[in-house]
C-alpha cells in the first residue's frame, strides 16, 4: 500500500478525532455558572463578566416584560446585579445559579411593585417589529400583526401567569425551579403556565380581521 | 422551547414559544453594562483596603489614648511629691502650717487611712480626745507604713511608681516620731531628727527640720 493510500485511510479518522477534540475543548471552555460565581468571589472579575454576558439579555427581557416600563426595568436590573455582586461572599452553590439569579430578580420586582402601586397603568414597551429582509411585504405585515397580538396578550396576562411564562421561556427554568423562584407549589406553577400559554395561543390564532 | 421542556411536561406550546422568540429581541442597554461591570470590578478590588479602613480608626484611637495618658501623667507629676500632711489639730497649728495643709495633696490621692486620721485632727475636740485620736491614728499609720514596706520589698519597681498615696502616708507617719516632749526644746527635737535620719527616714527628718526652723528661728537653732 502506497503512502498516499495509507494517508487517505487515516485522514478521515484523524479529522473526526480532531473535530471531537475541538468540540470537547469548546465544551470545556464553557464553565458552570456556579463555578464562575465562585471564581468571582475569589476576585476574578473576568468570571463575572462571562456570567453577566451569559444572563444579561434574558434577565433584562424578563424584567422589561414584568415591569412594562424600560426605565423601571433598568432600575430593577441594576438592583438585581447589585445584589448578586454584594452577595458574592455568602454565595454557596446549593442551587443552580439561574434559579438564584431569577429568585433575586423576582424579589426585586415584588419590591418594585410595592414601591410603585400604579405600575400596571402605563406601558411603554413596543414589540420588536424589525422586518426580516427575506420576507415579502404581506408576510411581514402578518408577522408584525402576530407579534403585536402576542405582545398585547402577554401584557394582558395577570402578573403571576406572565411571571411563570417568562421564567419558563426567558430563563429556561423547569417547573420545579419556577416553583422555587416564585415560592409556589409545582402544580400551581404548571396551572399558571398552562393558562398563560392557552391565552397566548388563542391570541396568535385570532385572525387579523377579528383583531 | 427546549427539548428539556418538552420532555418534562406538556405545559408549553412550541408555536407560542417560537412567536415569543421572534417578538422578544430586546437587548440590555450598553450604559447598564458599563455600570454593572464597573460595580463588579470595584467590588472585587477593595478587599485589602477594607482591612486598612478598619485599622485606621483603631490607630487614631490608640494614638489619642497614649497622648491622653502622657498628658495626665505629666499633670499628676507635681502632685506626687507633696510637702506632706501634718495631722496637727487646728488649735496648735501655726497659720503657715494651716495654709500649707490646705494646699497639700487632694483628697483623691490620699489613702483611706490618712483621711480617717485627718478627720478627728480637724475637729475641735478636747485635748484628751485629740490625743486618743492621734494615738489611734499613729497606730494605723504605723501599720500602713509596715504594709508599705512589705509592698516595697515584694513588689517590682514598676508597680511602686504608682503609689504616691502610700508615700504621703509614710511622710505623715514619720512626723509623729517626734512627740511633744521631744519638740519642747530644740536640742531634743534635733536629736529626734538625727534619730530619724539614722533610721533612714529622710523625708520625715526634712519635715521635722522645717518645723523646727519655724518653731525656733535660726538664731536659736543649734545645728
Interface residues (C-beta under 8 A of the other chain):
Chain A: X40 X43 X44 X45 X48 X49 X52 X56 X57 X60 X61 X64 X65 X74 X77 X78 X81 X82 X85 X86 X88 X127 X128 X130 X143 X146 X147 X150 X151 X154 X168 X169 X170 X172 X174 X175 X190 X193 X194 X197 X200 X201 X204
Chain B: X1 X2 X4 X5 X8 X9 X11 X12 X13 X15 X16 X17 X19 X20 X21 X22 X23 X24 X25 X26 X27 X28 X29 X32 X33 X35 X36 X37 X39 X40 X41 X43 X44 X47
